[in-house]
Amino acid sequence: MAFGTHIRTWFDGRWHEGDVAVMRAADHGIWQGSSVFDGARMFEGVTPDL
């Protein structure tokens, strides 16, 4: 979350003024959940997700 009134966002190869939405409903990170989990986890010497 950005605080303040002067917000610049780097997206799609250039700077934009303001709080620009960088993810859309059909983007992979939203509907596949890869924004939360991307890859296998390993802890205590095991990889339970594989």
C-alpha positions in Angstrom: 0.0 0.0 0.0 1.4 3.3 -1.0 1.2 6.3 1.4 1.3 9.9 0.3 0.0 11.9 -2.6 2.8 11.7 -5.1 2.8 8.2 -6.5 4.7 7.0 -9.6 4.4 3.4 -10.8 6.8 1.5 -13.0 4.7 -0.7 -15.3 4.9 -2.0 -18.9 8.4 -0.4 -19.5 7.7 3.1 -18.4 6.7 5.3 -15.4 3.1 6.3 -14.9 1.6 9.0 -12.7 -0.6 7.7 -9.9 -1.7 4.4 -8.5 -1.8 2.3 -11.7 -3.4 -1.2 -11.6 -0.6 -3.6 -12.6 -2.6 -6.8 -12.5 -5.9 -7.6 -14.3 -8.5 -10.3 -13.6 -7.1 -12.6 -16.3 -3.4 -12.3 -15.3 -1.8 -15.6 -14.3 -0.9 -14.3 -10.9 -4.5 -13.7 -10.0 -6.4 -16.7 -11.3 -3.6 -19.3 -10.7 -2.5 -18.0 -7.4 1.2 -17.6 -8.3 1.3 -14.3 -6.6 1.0 -16.2 -3.4 2.9 -19.4 -4.2 5.5 -19.9 -6.9 7.5 -23.1 -6.7 8.2 -25.8 -4.2 8.8 -25.3 -0.4 11.5 -27.2 1.5 11.8 -27.3 5.3 13.2 -29.7 7.7 14.9 -31.5 4.8 11.7 -32.5 3.0 9.6 -31.0 0.1 6.0 -31.8 1.0 4.6 -30.1 -2.1 6.2 -32.4 -4.6 
